[in-house]
Amino acid sequence: MKLRSACVPLLLAAVAASAAAQVAAPPPLPGRGPAPLLFVRFSGPAGMRATFYQGRPVGRTFDAPAVVGLRPGYVYRVRLSDLPGLPGVSLYPTVEVRGCLALGPKASAASYPAPVVLTDADIQAALSGSLVTKVVYLECPDKAVPVEQPPGGVLETDMPASRDPIAEARELGRVMLIVRLGERVPSPEELVQCSVYGTVLFPGEKSLPLPAAPPCVPQGCRPFYDPFLGPRPPTEECLHDGGDRCTPAGLDPEGHLYGLDPEDTVAEWTDSCGRRRLTCSNRVCLCVPRYAVFRTVLPLNQYESVVNLTDTRLVQGQELLARLQPSLLAKQVKQMVMVRGRERPSIYLNQKVVGTLTQVKVLEAQELALGPITVLCTKEVATLTQLQRAQLLKQLELARELSKVVGPREFEQVVVTSVVARVEAGPEVVSAEVETRDLTVCCNEEPCPPDKPLVLIKCADRACANVGDVVTFSLRYSNHGGKPMTDVAVTDSLSGRLEYVPDSAQTDREAVFTIQENEAGSVILRWEIGGVLQPGETGRIRFKVKVR
């Protein structure tokens, strides 16, 4: 009995240890996910005030422009008062929030509010009895219009009442919210019943309680979900540049470049055998959400009738003609509707001849200080000080972070060589490990080692930006081979939402710099580097772009 009593504590300890071992560690938090709130910016004529209700008879009033955080899945009634030239008149638009932003850990949803802009034309149309509908959607970068958007403004397109603005917005991006102006004036009791406590984050507040009721609005656009790969990550918030995304770039027998699409960045060179070679850079991702609006006005149906003593004449304003055999015009419209979609064209027609050159300039060599990253993949990396090694590590982390849309994660170590041996003269154990790292990680793609002997790396000075900001891109090309190369040329075709800043191109080697328009509404930048690039040598290019 004494032996059994002594074993009881040991058994309990073993059971506790096994139970603790069975408890799995919590999974890591995702580096990229939906924001809990969609921040909305209400603006209008000078002097306008906006009142928001949250389950209480008395709302909170703010001067326009006002930014508030709204929970997705709810319907809000907002009071717009103090309209210029309309004393005592108030409008009560309905705001239906259907989506939110999917951002990384270093981006804040409050920095990208969805714009709700009410113009004098909207107010007059609502007061005349028309229903004004505005669908605010997040533009897909591939479908974005290549025009400059003013800071704080929004691209607004008028649509006829016969077309569905929600369906049109889904083809060009992701629906975020719907504003309907011109509905009847609600009573104070209806304002309380329509609002839910815990759904509005007012300016100056840092926290928000749980909502008093579940959401009632369905998701505007259900994302695609693969049963094996999982949900497809959203791409509307991320602006890509660099790499070779769509049509594979190549060189024809004459050595001319083809297949260069917008967003592509490639480098050409001539090897020691006289053959023309090509390589592409990594892809860079910038978090730059941009909103656009579809606006429709539905007026009241108007009828006019004239009655006299002998007959009655009726004139109808709108009439629908239904026929079993559709007209040729209807067939053409239906065929065009079938080809509408968000998929990018699979084939681009490129001209092999030189198009219209916007600018030709000979760049003088300048010394570009990019930091310790300039000695990467060279023998000089062993001479770096501890401070320089820390700076190099920060640059490598920034390059990897800018090359993917998911959140930052640790560097993956791949052990390619591992030798363990025992020396007979003593118990000493000798081990060796070789660690490799890759800088060409693409957004949502598996790491792919660069083509040698020329390596082209592209970096940006920031991971997030707003419309109107200036971003600096850096290109670094290195000869990783054992023989010299000549006729090095770097070509960068900018996306339609990136506008080149004039006279911002710099290079540390003499080069002929040309600018040419591309099919995306932006330009193609090309640097033809002079001289010979010896083995181990590196060249640097730097230029600035403005986000549209």
C-alpha positions, 0 to 999 in steps of 0.5 A: 500500500505504501508503494501504491501511495507513493506512485500516485503523485508520479502518475498525476504528474505524468497525466498532467504532462501528457495533457499539457503536451496534447494541448496544441499551440494556438495558430498564428494570427493572419498577417492580412485580414478584413478590417472590423470597420469601414471608415466613411467620409461624408462631405458636401456643400460648405456648411453642411452638417451630418447627424448619426444615430446609434440606437438612441433618440438623440444623435451626434452631429458633426461638421462636414467633412466628417469621418466615422467608422461603420460596421459592415452588414448594417443599414444607417440613416444619416441626417444632412442639415444646414444645407446652403440656401435651404433653411430648415430643410434636411435630407435623410439618406440611407447608407448600406455598408456591404464590405470592408478593406483587407489590409496588412498589419502595418496599414490602418483602415482609417487612412483609406475612408470610403468617400460619400460626396453629395453635390448640389445636383444630388440635393436638387434631384432628391428635393424634386422627387427623384431617387439618387443611388450611389454605389461606392466600390473599390477599383480592381487595379487591372480595371482602374481608369488611368486618370489622376484622381485629386486627393479627397475626390472620387471618380464618379460616373453617371449611369442610366436608370435602365442599368444596374449599378451594383452589377456594373460595380462588381465587374470592375471591383468590390462593392463597399457601400450603397447610398440612396438619397431621396427617400421619405423623411423618417419619424424619430421613432423610426430613426431609433428602430433603424439604428443599432447600438455599437455600430458607429465609431465616432471621431475621437473614440478609440473603442467600440462595444459589441453590436446590440443586433446581428448584421442584416445586410448580405455580403455584396460580392461573395469571394471565390473559395477553393475547397483545397487552396482556400479563399482567394486573397483580395487584390483590390487593395494591392497595386502590383508592379514589376516581374512578368505577370501576364504574357511571357516576355521574350526576344525574337531572332532579331533581338527585339523585346516582345510580350512587355505588358504593363507592370512588367520589369525586365532586363536585357544583356548580351553574353560573352557568346554574343547571344541576347538574354532576358531576365525579369525582376521580382514583383512589388506590392503597394497597398493603395486602395482607390474608390470609384462611384456609379451614380443613377437618378430615377425620376418620378414617372410623369403622365400628361393627359388632356380631356375634352368633351369628345374624346380623351387623349393620353400621352405616356412618358415611358413605354416598353415594347415587348417583341418575340423577335429581338432587334439586331441592336438588341442582339449586339448589346447582348453579345457585348454583355457576354464578354464583359468581366474582370478577367484580363485579356490573355493576349496583347498585341505588341508592335515590334517597331519603335513607337512614338518616343516621348522623351530621349535623354542621356543620363550621366552617372551618379553615385547612388547610396543604397546602403549595405544592400549594395555589397549583397552577393559579393565578397565585401559582405564579410567586411561589414560592421555589426551596425551595417549588418543590422542595416542590411537585415532591415533592407532585406526584410523590407524587400521581402515585405514589399514583394508580397501582399500577405503580412510579414513573416520570418525568413525561411531557412533551407539547410542544403548541407549538413555534415556531422563527424566525430574525431577519433582523438576526442569527443569533438563534433564538427557540424556545418550548415549552409543557409540560403535566402531568396529575394524574388518572392512574388505576391501569393506565389511560390519563391522562384530563384532568379535567372543567372547570370544577371539578377534584377531586384526591384524595391520601393521605399514604402509598403502603403501609400495614398492617392497623390503620394510619390513613391521611389522605386529602386532597381539593382542589376548584378552580374552573378556570372563569371564572364563580362556582359555588354549592352545591358538594358533595363525596361520598366512598363508602369501600371496605369495608376502610376505616373512617372515624375519628370526628371526623377530618373537617376543611375550610377552608370551612363545610360540613354534614357527613353520614355514611351507611352504604353497601352495602359495609359502610362509610360515605358521607361528604358535605360540602355546602359553603356560599357561592360558589366564585369563579373561581380559588378552592380548597377543601380537605377532610381526613379519616382512615380506618383500614385493616381 
